[in-house]
């Protein structure tokens, strides 16, 4: 999308429900002082990376992503 401005920094919050957990969240910003175990992180070049892992339970994992001035999104995964 040519209307995306990658230089704008936005806070992104990721929450995980169900048979999984948020193992880490971060960006490639070399000067960041954040903690990868936090559930909120600032974008860098318009991106963050969330790592979701399963535990010992099988079932549905719902990952909710929210960012400033953006429509929240939910991604559904299956743990087998």
Backbone bond lengths (Angstrom), bond angles and torsions (degrees), N, CA, C in turn:
res aa  C-N    CA-C-N  psi(-1)  N-CA   C-N-CA  omega(-1)  CA-C   N-CA-C  phi
1 X - - - 1.456 - - 1.518 108.33 -
2 X 1.318 118.22 123.54 1.453 121.19 -176.65 1.525 112.94 -76.62
3 X 1.337 118.91 -5.34 1.460 121.93 177.60 1.528 112.73 -90.22
4 X 1.326 117.99 -0.33 1.459 121.76 -179.85 1.522 109.35 -80.24
5 X 1.338 115.66 130.17 1.458 121.48 177.95 1.526 107.92 -107.49
6 X 1.329 116.96 102.10 1.459 121.21 -175.42 1.519 113.03 -73.41
7 X 1.326 118.25 -12.61 1.465 120.04 -179.30 1.527 112.49 -84.34
8 X 1.333 117.74 -9.47 1.464 121.18 178.70 1.528 108.59 -80.48
9 X 1.325 114.82 128.08 1.461 120.05 177.99 1.526 109.09 -91.39
10 X 1.338 116.79 128.13 1.459 121.92 179.52 1.519 109.34 -128.86
11 X 1.324 115.52 148.32 1.462 120.69 173.92 1.524 108.37 -82.60
12 X 1.321 115.91 130.84 1.461 122.45 178.18 1.525 107.72 -118.15
13 X 1.334 116.50 132.10 1.455 122.11 177.27 1.521 108.96 -116.59
14 X 1.325 115.66 132.07 1.460 121.75 179.93 1.522 108.39 -121.00
15 X 1.335 115.61 128.70 1.467 120.63 174.79 1.520 108.32 -124.18
16 X 1.318 115.61 145.44 1.461 121.71 -177.44 1.518 108.41 -126.09
17 X 1.342 116.06 132.36 1.468 122.25 177.78 1.516 109.23 -126.76
18 X 1.315 116.09 153.06 1.453 120.80 174.66 1.506 112.81 98.16
19 X 1.334 116.30 -138.77 1.462 123.24 -170.94 1.523 113.25 -86.07
20 X 1.318 118.25 25.23 1.456 120.86 -179.49 1.505 111.62 -143.86
21 X 1.325 115.74 -179.75 1.453 121.07 178.47 1.524 109.77 -148.61
22 X 1.324 115.32 156.00 1.456 120.91 175.39 1.524 107.33 -80.85
23 X 1.320 116.79 112.27 1.466 121.54 -177.95 1.522 111.18 -86.13
24 X 1.320 117.86 -24.26 1.455 120.98 179.94 1.507 111.39 -178.02
25 X 1.331 114.82 152.96 1.461 121.41 178.41 1.519 107.11 -144.04
26 X 1.308 117.26 135.38 1.457 119.36 179.91 1.509 111.70 -173.95
27 X 1.325 114.31 -175.71 1.456 121.77 177.25 1.527 107.88 -135.76
28 X 1.299 116.39 179.25 1.463 120.87 -179.90 1.524 112.35 -91.69
29 X 1.330 116.92 14.38 1.459 120.76 -178.19 1.536 109.86 -65.87
30 X 1.330 117.92 114.55 1.465 120.03 -176.78 1.528 113.53 -70.16
31 X 1.321 118.47 -17.14 1.466 120.24 -178.84 1.529 112.78 -104.05
32 X 1.320 117.27 10.37 1.459 121.04 -179.45 1.522 110.89 -70.17
33 X 1.318 115.36 142.69 1.459 120.92 176.38 1.526 110.81 -114.71
34 X 1.319 117.12 17.62 1.456 121.90 -178.50 1.512 112.38 -74.97
35 X 1.320 115.26 170.98 1.460 123.64 179.08 1.524 107.73 -107.26
36 X 1.305 117.96 126.46 1.462 121.48 -177.09 1.524 113.02 -65.30
37 X 1.330 118.26 -11.40 1.459 121.82 177.72 1.523 112.24 -90.88
38 X 1.337 118.15 -2.67 1.464 121.64 175.40 1.522 109.52 -72.68
39 X 1.329 116.83 154.86 1.464 120.30 178.54 1.523 112.24 -97.68
40 X 1.335 117.22 -0.83 1.467 122.07 175.98 1.521 108.45 -125.97
41 X 1.336 115.19 136.20 1.461 120.47 -176.29 1.520 108.69 -147.93
42 X 1.328 117.48 151.91 1.464 122.37 175.88 1.525 110.35 -87.05
43 X 1.340 115.97 141.49 1.461 119.74 177.79 1.519 110.23 -69.46
44 X 1.306 114.94 157.77 1.464 123.08 173.37 1.518 105.91 -136.53
45 X 1.304 117.27 123.66 1.469 122.15 -171.85 1.523 110.74 52.84
46 X 1.348 115.54 34.40 1.456 121.56 176.33 1.511 115.56 79.42
47 X 1.342 118.09 10.16 1.457 119.18 -173.93 1.526 113.11 -134.71
48 X 1.310 115.49 152.96 1.459 125.38 165.22 1.532 106.27 -136.61
49 X 1.321 116.31 164.41 1.454 121.37 177.92 1.516 108.48 -126.98
50 X 1.326 116.35 125.31 1.464 122.05 175.91 1.523 108.32 -107.87
51 X 1.335 115.79 132.94 1.456 121.53 176.48 1.525 107.16 -109.29
52 X 1.328 115.70 119.91 1.462 122.40 -179.36 1.521 107.03 -114.68
53 X 1.336 115.49 133.65 1.461 118.37 178.24 1.521 110.52 -129.49
54 X 1.312 114.36 158.41 1.458 119.89 176.74 1.520 108.98 -88.00
55 X 1.309 114.43 162.25 1.461 120.85 173.72 1.513 108.02 -107.55
56 X 1.306 116.36 -132.33 1.465 120.64 179.62 1.522 112.15 -97.89
57 X 1.344 116.73 -9.58 1.464 120.64 -179.22 1.529 111.35 -88.14
58 X 1.314 115.06 147.59 1.463 121.08 170.46 1.516 107.42 -97.08
59 X 1.322 116.84 153.93 1.453 120.02 175.96 1.506 113.22 140.43
60 X 1.315 114.76 -160.75 1.456 122.50 -174.98 1.528 111.04 -87.68
61 X 1.317 114.98 140.34 1.466 122.52 174.23 1.526 106.58 -119.32
62 X 1.328 116.94 125.66 1.467 121.05 176.49 1.521 108.60 -110.52
63 X 1.327 114.83 121.58 1.460 121.93 179.64 1.525 107.13 -109.64
64 X 1.333 116.10 118.16 1.468 121.31 179.69 1.518 108.50 -106.17
65 X 1.344 116.32 128.80 1.452 122.97 -179.46 1.525 108.34 -118.15
66 X 1.337 115.57 123.79 1.456 121.35 178.90 1.521 108.87 -126.28
67 X 1.328 116.77 137.67 1.455 122.41 177.75 1.521 109.05 -139.02
68 X 1.312 115.12 152.99 1.455 121.20 179.53 1.522 110.64 -55.00
69 X 1.308 116.95 133.02 1.466 123.85 176.08 1.527 113.68 59.76
70 X 1.336 117.38 24.50 1.467 121.60 178.73 1.528 109.42 -128.34
71 X 1.308 115.56 155.25 1.459 121.34 176.71 1.531 107.97 -75.29
72 X 1.343 118.82 128.67 1.470 120.41 177.99 1.530 111.27 -61.15
73 X 1.316 115.74 148.05 1.467 121.80 178.82 1.523 109.14 -125.95
74 X 1.335 115.97 147.84 1.463 121.84 175.72 1.528 107.18 -123.84
75 X 1.331 114.90 129.64 1.460 121.80 176.13 1.517 106.34 -112.54
76 X 1.332 116.72 131.41 1.455 121.47 179.96 1.526 109.20 -109.17
77 X 1.340 115.19 129.01 1.462 122.65 179.57 1.513 109.38 -122.10
78 X 1.326 117.52 160.51 1.461 122.04 176.39 1.525 109.43 -116.77
79 X 1.322 115.83 130.53 1.464 121.93 174.35 1.535 107.34 -100.70
80 X 1.322 116.53 125.71 1.466 121.33 -177.96 1.502 111.33 -107.35
